[in-house]
Amino acid sequence: MIDPNNCIKPELPASAIVACQGVEGAYSQIAASAAFAQPDIMYMRTFDGVFRAVDKGLCQYGMLPVENSNAGTVADVYDLMKVYNFYIVRGVKVSISHMLLSKEKLSAEKIKAVYSHEQAVKQCSRFLEENPHIKVNYCANTAAAARMVAESADKGIAAIASESCARLYGLTVSARNVQNNDNNYTRFICISKECEIFANSDKISLMITLEHKAGSLYETIKHFAGLGLNLTKLESRPIAGTDFEFMFYFDFQASITDTDVYNLLLRLEKEARQIVFLGNYREITA
């Protein structure tokens, strides 16, 4: 387990080079602009590209989506967190309002194909089910989809993306708020190669692999309950190469500088098959 005394920092810097997946106009850019007063954003094609940029020292931080309130967890990002052994230093919750963007205003009946990220498509599944004639095509992210539609000569296609992408790429909003639920949020994490814990950090994220036996999860949860800690996320993920064994994601409200909390982590480290400390951070709303 990390020593929190070696990680304490006064505050997240106002300016920093931040890697985001996508192109200009991506929701990760909105998250980065909320976390940093003056971010210098570099865009990478893939999630792994963001991790590699931080790993190679091309930037100090990366901004990545980890969970949507409707579509669920972005498992690939959690998997990469384990591969690279990085840390979360800030969380950002972004309100997501998906627009149907096209070169000229079109009714849904006249749109033959739509382009967007897979997560955005899931978040707009009801609209697409109501318009089965629209062919769905996946792109690396929503902003890349908007740029592709803007650059295409085909006027019968559209992108599902943010309204800021309409302004950025000169597109028209053909339909507003096509997501299934108006209460649609995506959680982003700001990652760092080094452990950094800033003032007012009140959320801890862990990945825990427990012994494959009856009661192991119950015994673990009992420790949190004993300290009155609020678990805000508990999710299982199958471990590749095993016979239906699972890793668990834990998010809970606490500070590692609290002696009782730190002792709990030390206890879990002894009891669990494996524990990965992902970070102690504060989450803000963009």
C-alpha positions in Angstrom: 0.0 0.0 0.0 1.2 3.5 -0.8 2.4 5.9 1.9 0.0 8.9 1.7 2.6 11.1 3.2 4.6 10.8 0.0 1.7 11.7 -2.2 0.2 14.8 -0.6 0.3 17.9 -2.9 -1.1 21.4 -2.2 -3.4 21.6 -5.2 -3.9 20.5 -8.8 -1.9 22.9 -11.0 -3.9 25.5 -12.9 -2.1 24.7 -16.2 -0.8 21.4 -17.4 -0.5 19.4 -20.6 -3.4 16.9 -20.7 -4.0 14.0 -23.1 -7.5 13.3 -24.2 -8.9 10.6 -26.4 -10.6 12.1 -29.5 -10.4 15.3 -31.4 -11.3 18.9 -30.6 -14.8 19.1 -29.3 -14.8 15.8 -27.4 -16.5 15.6 -24.0 -13.1 14.7 -22.5 -12.0 18.3 -23.5 -14.9 19.7 -21.5 -13.8 17.6 -18.5 -10.2 18.7 -18.9 -11.3 22.4 -19.1 -13.3 21.9 -15.9 -10.3 20.3 -14.0 -7.7 22.8 -15.2 -7.9 26.5 -15.6 -5.5 26.5 -18.5 -5.1 23.0 -20.0 -2.9 22.5 -23.0 -4.7 19.6 -24.6 -3.2 17.0 -26.8 -5.5 14.6 -28.6 -4.9 10.8 -28.9 -6.7 8.3 -31.1 -7.3 5.7 -28.5 -7.6 5.3 -24.7 -4.3 3.4 -24.7 -2.7 6.3 -26.6 -3.6 8.5 -23.6 -2.0 6.2 -21.2 1.1 5.8 -23.4 1.4 9.6 -23.7 1.4 10.0 -19.9 3.7 7.0 -19.5 6.3 8.4 -21.9 6.2 11.8 -20.2 4.7 13.6 -23.2 2.1 15.0 -20.7 1.6 14.9 -17.0 -2.1 14.0 -17.0 -4.7 12.2 -19.0 -8.5 12.6 -19.0 -10.7 9.6 -19.7 -14.3 8.5 -19.3 -15.0 5.7 -16.8 -18.7 5.5 -16.3 -22.0 6.8 -17.8 -25.1 7.0 -15.7 -27.1 5.2 -18.4 -24.6 3.1 -20.4 -22.5 1.9 -17.4 -18.8 1.4 -16.9 -16.1 1.9 -19.6 -14.3 -1.3 -18.7 -11.4 -0.7 -21.1 -10.2 2.3 -19.1 -10.2 0.3 -15.8 -8.3 -2.5 -17.5 -5.7 0.0 -18.7 -5.4 1.5 -15.2 -4.3 -1.9 -13.9 -1.9 -2.5 -16.8 -0.1 0.9 -16.4 -0.5 1.1 -12.6 -1.5 4.7 -12.8 -3.5 6.8 -10.3 -6.6 8.9 -10.3 -6.0 12.5 -9.2 -9.3 14.2 -10.0 -12.8 13.1 -11.0 -15.1 15.2 -13.2 -18.8 14.6 -13.8 -20.0 16.0 -17.1 -23.7 16.5 -18.0 -24.2 14.9 -21.5 -26.7 16.3 -23.9 -26.5 14.5 -27.2 -27.6 16.4 -30.4 -28.3 15.1 -33.9 -25.9 17.1 -36.1 -26.1 17.3 -39.9 -24.9 19.5 -42.7 -28.4 20.9 -43.1 -31.5 20.6 -40.9 -33.1 17.2 -41.5 -36.0 15.3 -40.1 -35.3 11.9 -38.7 -37.0 10.3 -41.7 -34.5 11.8 -44.1 -31.4 10.7 -42.2 -30.1 7.4 -43.6 -27.1 6.9 -41.4 -25.7 8.2 -38.1 -22.2 8.2 -36.7 -21.0 8.3 -33.1 -19.1 6.6 -30.4 -20.5 3.3 -29.1 -21.3 4.6 -25.7 -23.2 7.6 -27.2 -25.2 5.2 -29.4 -26.2 3.2 -26.3 -27.3 6.4 -24.5 -29.5 7.2 -27.5 -30.8 3.7 -28.2 -34.5 4.7 -27.8 -34.3 7.3 -30.6 -32.5 4.8 -32.9 -35.1 2.1 -32.1 -37.8 4.5 -33.1 -36.0 5.1 -36.4 -34.9 1.6 -37.5 -34.1 2.9 -41.0 -31.1 4.8 -39.7 -27.9 2.8 -40.1 -25.6 3.1 -37.1 -21.8 3.5 -37.6 -19.3 3.6 -34.8 -16.5 6.2 -34.6 -13.6 6.7 -32.2 -15.6 9.4 -30.3 -18.5 11.8 -30.8 -16.3 14.8 -31.9 -14.6 12.6 -34.6 -18.1 11.7 -35.8 -19.1 15.3 -36.1 -15.9 16.2 -37.9 -16.4 13.3 -40.4 -20.0 14.4 -41.1 -18.8 18.0 -41.7 -16.2 16.8 -44.1 -18.5 14.4 -46.0 -20.2 15.3 -49.2 -23.2 13.2 -48.2 -26.0 15.4 -46.8 -28.1 12.5 -45.6 -25.9 11.5 -42.7 -25.7 12.8 -39.1 -23.6 12.6 -36.0 -24.6 12.2 -32.4 -22.4 14.7 -30.6 -22.5 17.8 -28.4 -23.8 21.2 -29.4 -20.3 22.6 -29.1 -19.3 20.3 -31.9 -22.0 21.9 -34.1 -20.4 25.3 -33.6 -16.9 23.9 -33.9 -17.5 22.1 -37.2 -20.2 24.2 -38.8 -23.1 21.7 -38.5 -26.8 22.2 -37.9 -28.7 20.8 -34.9 -31.4 18.6 -36.5 -32.7 17.3 -33.1 -31.9 18.1 -29.5 -31.4 15.9 -26.5 -31.8 12.6 -28.3 -30.4 10.7 -25.3 -32.7 8.2 -23.5 -32.6 10.2 -20.2 -32.1 13.9 -19.6 -30.3 12.9 -16.4 -27.4 11.7 -18.4 -23.9 12.1 -16.9 -20.5 10.7 -17.7 -17.8 10.5 -15.1 -14.2 11.2 -16.2 -11.0 10.6 -14.4 -7.8 12.6 -14.6 -4.9 10.1 -14.4 -1.2 10.5 -13.4 1.8 8.3 -13.5 2.7 9.3 -10.0 0.4 9.2 -6.9 -0.9 12.7 -6.2 -3.4 13.4 -3.4 -4.7 17.0 -3.3 -6.5 19.0 -0.6 -10.1 18.0 0.0 -9.8 14.6 -1.6 -12.7 12.6 -0.3 -13.2 9.7 -2.6 -11.1 6.5 -2.9 -11.2 4.0 -5.8 -9.9 0.4 -5.5 -9.8 -2.8 -7.5 -9.9 -5.9 -5.3 -9.6 -9.5 -6.1 -11.0 -11.7 -3.3 -10.5 -15.4 -2.5 -12.9 -17.5 -4.5 -14.9 -18.8 -1.5 -18.3 -18.2 0.1 -18.6 -15.1 2.2 -15.4 -13.3 1.0 -17.3 -10.3 -0.5 -19.6 -10.1 2.6 -16.6 -10.0 4.9 -15.0 -7.3 2.9 -18.1 -5.1 2.8 -18.5 -5.6 6.5 -15.2 -3.8 7.1 -16.6 -0.7 5.3 -19.8 -0.8 7.2 -18.0 -1.1 10.5 -16.3 2.3 9.8 -19.5 3.8 8.5 -18.0 4.4 5.1 -20.4 5.1 2.2 -19.8 2.8 -0.8 -20.7 4.7 -3.9 -19.8 2.0 -6.4 -19.4 -1.8 -6.2 -19.1 -3.6 -9.5 -17.8 -7.0 -10.5 -15.8 -7.8 -13.6 -14.7 -11.3 -14.7 -11.0 -12.1 -14.6 -9.7 -13.4 -17.9 -8.4 -16.9 -17.9 -10.4 -18.0 -14.7 -13.5 -20.1 -14.2 -15.9 -17.3 -13.5 -13.8 -15.5 -10.8 -14.3 -11.8 -10.4 -12.5 -8.6 -9.6 -14.4 -5.9 -7.8 -14.4 -2.1 -8.3 -14.9 -0.2 -5.1 -15.5 3.6 -4.8 -16.2 5.0 -1.3 -16.2 8.3 0.4 -13.1 8.7 2.6 -9.6 10.1 2.9 -6.6 7.9 3.1 -5.1 10.4 5.6 -7.7 9.1 8.1 -5.8 6.6 10.2 -8.8 4.2 10.4 -9.2 4.3 6.6 -5.5 3.7 6.0 -5.5 0.8 8.5 -8.5 -0.7 6.7 -6.6 -0.6 3.4 -3.7 -2.4 5.1 -6.0 -5.0 6.4 -7.6 -5.5 3.0 -4.1 -5.9 1.5 -3.6 -8.8 3.8 -7.0 -10.4 3.4 -7.6 -10.0 -0.3 -5.8 -11.9 -3.1 -4.9 -8.6 -4.7 -5.7 -5.0 -4.0 -5.0 -2.1 -6.4 -5.2 1.4 -5.0 -6.4 3.6 -7.9 -6.4 6.9 -6.0 -7.8 9.3 -3.5 -9.3 12.3 -5.2 -12.0 14.9 -5.3 -14.8 14.8 -7.9 -16.2 18.0 -9.3 -19.1 18.8 -11.7 -18.3 20.5 -15.0 
